[in-house]
Amino acid sequence: MTYIIAEPCIGVKDRACVDVCPVECIYEGEEMLFIHPEECIDCGACEPECPVTAIFEESGTPEQWTRYIEMNVQFFRDHPGISPAAGKGK
């Protein structure tokens, strides 16, 4: 199971989650951040750091935001080779 980022991140992109991600699997899109499903190690470090509660374990994604599961996957299909978002301390 992987983590995903949902609607509350749109327009926020706080990046606190990026700072704690041990594998740098969080990427920045135009309107929000995305977690690469093949790179996420399911550690959960990002989830409690999100100030807008936009990060969910895929299986625990609220019903109203389940479309963001596929949106996270599609983002990486549409942007092959994109570089991870750099954390503040990186």
N, CA, C and O atoms as CSV, one atom per row, in Angstrom:
chain,resi,resn,atom,element,x,y,z
A,1,MET,N,N,0.853,-1.177,0.000
A,1,MET,CA,C,0.000,0.000,0.000
A,1,MET,C,C,0.895,1.235,0.000
A,1,MET,O,O,1.942,1.252,0.648
A,2,THR,N,N,0.488,2.239,-0.712
A,2,THR,CA,C,1.245,3.477,-0.784
A,2,THR,C,C,0.419,4.620,-0.198
A,2,THR,O,O,-0.770,4.458,0.079
A,3,TYR,N,N,1.038,5.741,-0.018
A,3,TYR,CA,C,0.343,6.935,0.437
A,3,TYR,C,C,0.030,7.802,-0.770
A,3,TYR,O,O,0.738,7.758,-1.776
A,4,ILE,N,N,-1.028,8.588,-0.668
A,4,ILE,CA,C,-1.406,9.504,-1.747
A,4,ILE,C,C,-1.682,10.879,-1.140
A,4,ILE,O,O,-1.901,11.023,0.063
A,5,ILE,N,N,-1.663,11.867,-2.009
A,5,ILE,CA,C,-1.997,13.233,-1.602
A,5,ILE,C,C,-3.294,13.600,-2.301
A,5,ILE,O,O,-3.443,13.383,-3.503
A,6,ALA,N,N,-4.234,14.160,-1.542
A,6,ALA,CA,C,-5.563,14.456,-2.060
A,6,ALA,C,C,-5.853,15.963,-2.109
A,6,ALA,O,O,-4.971,16.795,-1.895
A,7,GLU,N,N,-7.083,16.271,-2.389
A,7,GLU,CA,C,-7.551,17.631,-2.655
A,7,GLU,C,C,-7.117,18.727,-1.678
A,7,GLU,O,O,-6.843,19.840,-2.126
A,8,PRO,N,N,-7.041,18.472,-0.368
A,8,PRO,CA,C,-6.665,19.571,0.525
A,8,PRO,C,C,-5.301,20.199,0.213
A,8,PRO,O,O,-5.015,21.304,0.673
A,9,CYS,N,N,-4.470,19.519,-0.548
A,9,CYS,CA,C,-3.146,20.062,-0.899
A,9,CYS,C,C,-3.209,21.099,-2.023
A,9,CYS,O,O,-2.293,21.907,-2.174
A,10,ILE,N,N,-4.273,21.076,-2.800
A,10,ILE,CA,C,-4.365,21.983,-3.939
A,10,ILE,C,C,-4.218,23.426,-3.475
A,10,ILE,O,O,-4.952,23.897,-2.607
A,11,GLY,N,N,-3.261,24.110,-4.070
A,11,GLY,CA,C,-3.011,25.504,-3.758
A,11,GLY,C,C,-2.225,25.741,-2.476
A,11,GLY,O,O,-1.913,26.887,-2.151
A,12,VAL,N,N,-1.899,24.682,-1.742
A,12,VAL,CA,C,-1.187,24.836,-0.474
A,12,VAL,C,C,0.290,24.496,-0.646
A,12,VAL,O,O,1.155,25.343,-0.423
A,13,LYS,N,N,0.575,23.262,-1.039
A,13,LYS,CA,C,1.948,22.777,-1.255
A,13,LYS,C,C,2.885,23.202,-0.118
A,13,LYS,O,O,3.934,23.795,-0.371
A,14,ASP,N,N,2.519,22.908,1.109
A,14,ASP,CA,C,3.281,23.311,2.291
A,14,ASP,C,C,4.698,22.748,2.325
A,14,ASP,O,O,5.611,23.433,2.787
A,15,ARG,N,N,4.906,21.543,1.859
A,15,ARG,CA,C,6.215,20.895,1.733
A,15,ARG,C,C,6.791,20.360,3.049
A,15,ARG,O,O,7.921,19.872,3.057
A,16,ALA,N,N,6.059,20.437,4.146
A,16,ALA,CA,C,6.549,19.827,5.385
A,16,ALA,C,C,6.718,18.326,5.178
A,16,ALA,O,O,7.619,17.716,5.754
A,17,CYS,N,N,5.863,17.735,4.366
A,17,CYS,CA,C,5.956,16.306,4.067
A,17,CYS,C,C,7.234,15.988,3.301
A,17,CYS,O,O,7.838,14.936,3.508
A,18,VAL,N,N,7.639,16.874,2.436
A,18,VAL,CA,C,8.863,16.695,1.647
A,18,VAL,C,C,10.077,16.645,2.572
A,18,VAL,O,O,10.991,15.845,2.366
A,19,ASP,N,N,10.080,17.486,3.570
A,19,ASP,CA,C,11.215,17.572,4.498
A,19,ASP,C,C,11.443,16.287,5.284
A,19,ASP,O,O,12.576,15.998,5.669
A,20,VAL,N,N,10.388,15.511,5.529
A,20,VAL,CA,C,10.532,14.301,6.342
A,20,VAL,C,C,10.576,13.010,5.533
A,20,VAL,O,O,10.805,11.941,6.099
A,21,CYS,N,N,10.367,13.083,4.252
A,21,CYS,CA,C,10.347,11.874,3.414
A,21,CYS,C,C,11.763,11.302,3.287
A,21,CYS,O,O,12.650,11.965,2.749
A,22,PRO,N,N,11.981,10.070,3.780
A,22,PRO,CA,C,13.329,9.500,3.747
A,22,PRO,C,C,13.789,9.034,2.366
A,22,PRO,O,O,14.982,8.819,2.153
A,23,VAL,N,N,12.858,8.877,1.430
A,23,VAL,CA,C,13.238,8.391,0.103
A,23,VAL,C,C,12.978,9.401,-1.011
A,23,VAL,O,O,13.133,9.079,-2.188
A,24,GLU,N,N,12.587,10.608,-0.649
A,24,GLU,CA,C,12.347,11.676,-1.625
A,24,GLU,C,C,11.404,11.231,-2.745
A,24,GLU,O,O,11.727,11.338,-3.928
A,25,CYS,N,N,10.225,10.726,-2.342
A,25,CYS,CA,C,9.258,10.256,-3.331
A,25,CYS,C,C,8.100,11.231,-3.522
A,25,CYS,O,O,7.084,10.876,-4.118
A,26,ILE,N,N,8.244,12.453,-3.023
A,26,ILE,CA,C,7.203,13.469,-3.162
A,26,ILE,C,C,7.649,14.481,-4.208
A,26,ILE,O,O,8.754,15.022,-4.151
A,27,TYR,N,N,6.760,14.719,-5.160
A,27,TYR,CA,C,7.066,15.558,-6.308
A,27,TYR,C,C,6.079,16.713,-6.372
A,27,TYR,O,O,4.944,16.607,-5.908
A,28,GLU,N,N,6.532,17.815,-6.956
A,28,GLU,CA,C,5.692,19.001,-7.037
A,28,GLU,C,C,5.071,19.136,-8.414
A,28,GLU,O,O,5.764,19.169,-9.431
A,29,GLY,N,N,3.738,19.214,-8.422
A,29,GLY,CA,C,2.998,19.495,-9.637
A,29,GLY,C,C,2.643,20.967,-9.666
A,29,GLY,O,O,3.033,21.729,-8.782
A,30,GLU,N,N,1.912,21.355,-10.672
A,30,GLU,CA,C,1.551,22.767,-10.820
A,30,GLU,C,C,0.690,23.268,-9.657
A,30,GLU,O,O,0.907,24.371,-9.155
A,31,GLU,N,N,-0.287,22.460,-9.228
A,31,GLU,CA,C,-1.214,22.901,-8.186
A,31,GLU,C,C,-1.056,22.200,-6.847
A,31,GLU,O,O,-1.538,22.695,-5.828
A,32,MET,N,N,-0.380,21.046,-6.838
A,32,MET,CA,C,-0.275,20.264,-5.611
A,32,MET,C,C,0.933,19.342,-5.659
A,32,MET,O,O,1.621,19.256,-6.677
A,33,LEU,N,N,1.185,18.659,-4.557
A,33,LEU,CA,C,2.267,17.687,-4.476
A,33,LEU,C,C,1.716,16.291,-4.761
A,33,LEU,O,O,0.522,16.037,-4.600
A,34,PHE,N,N,2.604,15.392,-5.188
A,34,PHE,CA,C,2.219,14.027,-5.513
A,34,PHE,C,C,3.241,13.064,-4.934
A,34,PHE,O,O,4.430,13.377,-4.873
A,35,ILE,N,N,2.778,11.883,-4.506
A,35,ILE,CA,C,3.661,10.836,-4.006
A,35,ILE,C,C,3.790,9.769,-5.081
A,35,ILE,O,O,2.789,9.242,-5.568
A,36,HIS,N,N,5.031,9.453,-5.450
A,36,HIS,CA,C,5.262,8.441,-6.477
A,36,HIS,C,C,4.929,7.068,-5.899
A,36,HIS,O,O,5.564,6.634,-4.938
A,37,PRO,N,N,3.936,6.374,-6.475
A,37,PRO,CA,C,3.490,5.107,-5.898
A,37,PRO,C,C,4.526,3.986,-5.954
A,37,PRO,O,O,4.463,3.053,-5.153
A,38,GLU,N,N,5.461,4.059,-6.868
A,38,GLU,CA,C,6.483,3.013,-6.976
A,38,GLU,C,C,7.710,3.309,-6.116
A,38,GLU,O,O,8.547,2.430,-5.915
A,39,GLU,N,N,7.824,4.522,-5.613
A,39,GLU,CA,C,8.969,4.901,-4.788
A,39,GLU,C,C,8.630,4.972,-3.306
A,39,GLU,O,O,9.518,4.847,-2.463
A,40,CYS,N,N,7.365,5.171,-2.981
A,40,CYS,CA,C,6.933,5.281,-1.582
A,40,CYS,C,C,7.202,3.965,-0.857
A,40,CYS,O,O,6.847,2.893,-1.346
A,41,ILE,N,N,7.832,4.057,0.311
A,41,ILE,CA,C,8.136,2.859,1.092
A,41,ILE,C,C,7.118,2.650,2.215
A,41,ILE,O,O,7.330,1.823,3.101
A,42,ASP,N,N,6.041,3.381,2.178
A,42,ASP,CA,C,4.940,3.229,3.120
A,42,ASP,C,C,5.351,3.439,4.575
A,42,ASP,O,O,4.821,2.787,5.474
A,43,CYS,N,N,6.281,4.336,4.800
A,43,CYS,CA,C,6.756,4.567,6.169
A,43,CYS,C,C,5.784,5.424,6.977
A,43,CYS,O,O,5.756,5.345,8.206
A,44,GLY,N,N,4.984,6.245,6.285
A,44,GLY,CA,C,4.011,7.084,6.962
A,44,GLY,C,C,4.561,8.354,7.578
A,44,GLY,O,O,3.821,9.076,8.246
A,45,ALA,N,N,5.830,8.647,7.377
A,45,ALA,CA,C,6.439,9.837,7.982
A,45,ALA,C,C,5.775,11.127,7.517
A,45,ALA,O,O,5.702,12.096,8.272
A,46,CYS,N,N,5.297,11.143,6.294
A,46,CYS,CA,C,4.717,12.355,5.720
A,46,CYS,C,C,3.331,12.685,6.267
A,46,CYS,O,O,2.982,13.856,6.422
A,47,GLU,N,N,2.560,11.673,6.551
A,47,GLU,CA,C,1.155,11.868,6.921
A,47,GLU,C,C,0.949,12.827,8.091
A,47,GLU,O,O,0.173,13.773,7.950
A,48,PRO,N,N,1.598,12.636,9.233
A,48,PRO,CA,C,1.342,13.552,10.351
A,48,PRO,C,C,1.920,14.953,10.154
A,48,PRO,O,O,1.548,15.876,10.878
A,49,GLU,N,N,2.812,15.123,9.200
A,49,GLU,CA,C,3.427,16.431,8.962
A,49,GLU,C,C,2.575,17.351,8.098
A,49,GLU,O,O,2.815,18.557,8.054
A,50,CYS,N,N,1.589,16.795,7.416
A,50,CYS,CA,C,0.758,17.591,6.506
A,50,CYS,C,C,-0.187,18.487,7.307
A,50,CYS,O,O,-1.045,17.985,8.032
A,51,PRO,N,N,-0.037,19.808,7.182
A,51,PRO,CA,C,-0.866,20.728,7.970
A,51,PRO,C,C,-2.317,20.813,7.507
A,51,PRO,O,O,-3.161,21.353,8.223
A,52,VAL,N,N,-2.619,20.288,6.320
A,52,VAL,CA,C,-3.988,20.357,5.811
A,52,VAL,C,C,-4.635,18.976,5.708
A,52,VAL,O,O,-5.700,18.834,5.107
A,53,THR,N,N,-4.009,17.978,6.279
A,53,THR,CA,C,-4.513,16.597,6.281
A,53,THR,C,C,-4.886,16.146,4.871
A,53,THR,O,O,-6.018,15.742,4.609
A,54,ALA,N,N,-3.919,16.223,3.983
A,54,ALA,CA,C,-4.136,15.833,2.586
A,54,ALA,C,C,-3.517,14.483,2.252
A,54,ALA,O,O,-3.733,13.970,1.154
A,55,ILE,N,N,-2.751,13.893,3.169
A,55,ILE,CA,C,-2.040,12.647,2.889
A,55,ILE,C,C,-2.744,11.486,3.568
A,55,ILE,O,O,-3.065,11.532,4.756
A,56,PHE,N,N,-2.977,10.434,2.770
A,56,PHE,CA,C,-3.686,9.262,3.263
A,56,PHE,C,C,-3.014,7.993,2.752
A,56,PHE,O,O,-2.444,7.966,1.661
A,57,GLU,N,N,-3.094,6.941,3.567
A,57,GLU,CA,C,-2.718,5.633,3.058
A,57,GLU,C,C,-3.784,5.306,2.009
A,57,GLU,O,O,-4.970,5.563,2.214
A,58,GLU,N,N,-3.352,4.745,0.899
A,58,GLU,CA,C,-4.273,4.507,-0.212
A,58,GLU,C,C,-5.569,3.849,0.254
A,58,GLU,O,O,-6.652,4.299,-0.119
A,59,SER,N,N,-5.481,2.812,1.047
A,59,SER,CA,C,-6.676,2.090,1.495
A,59,SER,C,C,-7.529,2.896,2.475
A,59,SER,O,O,-8.680,2.540,2.723
A,60,GLY,N,N,-6.984,3.969,3.029
A,60,GLY,CA,C,-7.716,4.789,3.978
A,60,GLY,C,C,-8.153,6.129,3.427
A,60,GLY,O,O,-8.571,7.012,4.177
A,61,THR,N,N,-8.057,6.281,2.116
A,61,THR,CA,C,-8.443,7.545,1.487
A,61,THR,C,C,-9.954,7.751,1.625
A,61,THR,O,O,-10.728,6.858,1.280
A,62,PRO,N,N,-10.384,8.906,2.122
A,62,PRO,CA,C,-11.823,9.178,2.230
A,62,PRO,C,C,-12.505,9.051,0.863
A,62,PRO,O,O,-11.932,9.406,-0.167
A,63,GLU,N,N,-13.707,8.551,0.877
A,63,GLU,CA,C,-14.468,8.281,-0.352
A,63,GLU,C,C,-14.482,9.479,-1.312
A,63,GLU,O,O,-14.325,9.312,-2.521
A,64,GLN,N,N,-14.670,10.674,-0.771
A,64,GLN,CA,C,-14.774,11.848,-1.651
A,64,GLN,C,C,-13.472,12.155,-2.387
A,64,GLN,O,O,-13.473,12.948,-3.329
A,65,TRP,N,N,-12.361,11.539,-1.972
A,65,TRP,CA,C,-11.076,11.824,-2.605
A,65,TRP,C,C,-10.417,10.600,-3.236
A,65,TRP,O,O,-9.231,10.648,-3.561
A,66,THR,N,N,-11.153,9.510,-3.415
A,66,THR,CA,C,-10.544,8.310,-3.999
A,66,THR,C,C,-10.052,8.540,-5.425
A,66,THR,O,O,-9.155,7.833,-5.883
A,67,ARG,N,N,-10.617,9.507,-6.131
A,67,ARG,CA,C,-10.127,9.779,-7.497
A,67,ARG,C,C,-8.673,10.256,-7.479
A,67,ARG,O,O,-7.986,10.174,-8.497
A,68,TYR,N,N,-8.205,10.747,-6.350
A,68,TYR,CA,C,-6.821,11.212,-6.244
A,68,TYR,C,C,-5.823,10.051,-6.229
A,68,TYR,O,O,-4.633,10.262,-6.464
A,69,ILE,N,N,-6.284,8.854,-5.963
A,69,ILE,CA,C,-5.401,7.687,-6.054
A,69,ILE,C,C,-4.914,7.561,-7.490
A,69,ILE,O,O,-3.711,7.470,-7.736
A,70,GLU,N,N,-5.840,7.557,-8.431
A,70,GLU,CA,C,-5.465,7.459,-9.849
A,70,GLU,C,C,-4.769,8.733,-10.324
A,70,GLU,O,O,-3.881,8.662,-11.174
A,71,MET,N,N,-5.149,9.884,-9.797
A,71,MET,CA,C,-4.499,11.130,-10.195
A,71,MET,C,C,-3.021,11.119,-9.817
A,71,MET,O,O,-2.193,11.628,-10.572
A,72,ASN,N,N,-2.674,10.546,-8.655
A,72,ASN,CA,C,-1.268,10.435,-8.261
A,72,ASN,C,C,-0.521,9.543,-9.230
A,72,ASN,O,O,0.594,9.874,-9.634
A,73,VAL,N,N,-1.108,8.415,-9.615
A,73,VAL,CA,C,-0.481,7.500,-10.575
A,73,VAL,C,C,-0.332,8.184,-11.933
A,73,VAL,O,O,0.732,8.122,-12.549
A,74,GLN,N,N,-1.395,8.834,-12.396
A,74,GLN,CA,C,-1.387,9.472,-13.710
A,74,GLN,C,C,-0.369,10.603,-13.803
A,74,GLN,O,O,0.222,10.822,-14.860
A,75,PHE,N,N,-0.162,11.317,-12.709
A,75,PHE,CA,C,0.817,12.404,-12.716
A,75,PHE,C,C,2.178,11.892,-13.166
A,75,PHE,O,O,2.864,12.562,-13.938
A,76,PHE,N,N,2.578,10.710,-12.695
A,76,PHE,CA,C,3.890,10.166,-13.044
A,76,PHE,C,C,3.913,9.548,-14.436
A,76,PHE,O,O,4.975,9.469,-15.052
A,77,ARG,N,N,2.786,9.117,-14.936
A,77,ARG,CA,C,2.706,8.684,-16.346
A,77,ARG,C,C,2.898,9.893,-17.262
A,77,ARG,O,O,3.552,9.805,-18.301
A,78,ASP,N,N,2.320,11.017,-16.858
A,78,ASP,CA,C,2.384,12.235,-17.662
A,78,ASP,C,C,3.705,12.984,-17.530
A,78,ASP,O,O,4.030,13.819,-18.374
A,79,HIS,N,N,4.469,12.692,-16.479
A,79,HIS,CA,C,5.719,13.412,-16.217
A,79,HIS,C,C,6.874,12.442,-15.948
A,79,HIS,O,O,7.469,12.483,-14.871
A,80,PRO,N,N,7.195,11.583,-16.898
A,80,PRO,CA,C,8.311,10.651,-16.667
A,80,PRO,C,C,9.619,11.428,-16.530
A,80,PRO,O,O,9.859,12.393,-17.257
A,81,GLY,N,N,10.439,11.007,-15.613
A,81,GLY,CA,C,11.736,11.656,-15.436
A,81,GLY,C,C,11.718,12.915,-14.598
A,81,GLY,O,O,12.746,13.581,-14.474
A,82,ILE,N,N,10.579,13.262,-14.018
A,82,ILE,CA,C,10.487,14.464,-13.177
A,82,ILE,C,C,11.375,14.268,-11.933
A,82,ILE,O,O,11.510,13.152,-11.430
A,83,SER,N,N,11.961,15.336,-11.459
A,83,SER,CA,C,12.812,15.281,-10.260
A,83,SER,C,C,11.973,15.502,-9.009
A,83,SER,O,O,10.996,16.250,-9.036
A,84,PRO,N,N,12.361,14.839,-7.896
A,84,PRO,CA,C,11.611,15.028,-6.648
A,84,PRO,C,C,11.687,16.474,-6.164
A,84,PRO,O,O,12.635,17.201,-6.459
A,85,ALA,N,N,10.671,16.863,-5.422
A,85,ALA,CA,C,10.684,18.190,-4.782
A,85,ALA,C,C,11.779,18.158,-3.733
A,85,ALA,O,O,11.893,17.189,-2.982
A,86,ALA,N,N,12.568,19.186,-3.676
A,86,ALA,CA,C,13.653,19.245,-2.687
A,86,ALA,C,C,13.133,19.810,-1.386
A,86,ALA,O,O,12.403,20.800,-1.378
A,87,GLY,N,N,13.508,19.183,-0.286
A,87,GLY,CA,C,13.107,19.656,1.033
A,87,GLY,C,C,13.886,20.906,1.405
A,87,GLY,O,O,14.882,21.241,0.763
A,88,LYS,N,N,13.436,21.582,2.429
A,88,LYS,CA,C,14.087,22.815,2.873
A,88,LYS,C,C,15.537,22.592,3.241
A,88,LYS,O,O,16.389,23.439,2.971
A,89,GLY,N,N,15.826,21.445,3.864
A,89,GLY,CA,C,17.180,21.175,4.304
A,89,GLY,C,C,18.013,20.412,3.292
A,89,GLY,O,O,19.117,19.971,3.610
A,90,LYS,N,N,17.510,20.250,2.093
A,90,LYS,CA,C,18.219,19.443,1.093
A,90,LYS,C,C,18.788,20.280,-0.011
A,90,LYS,O,O,19.413,19.748,-0.929
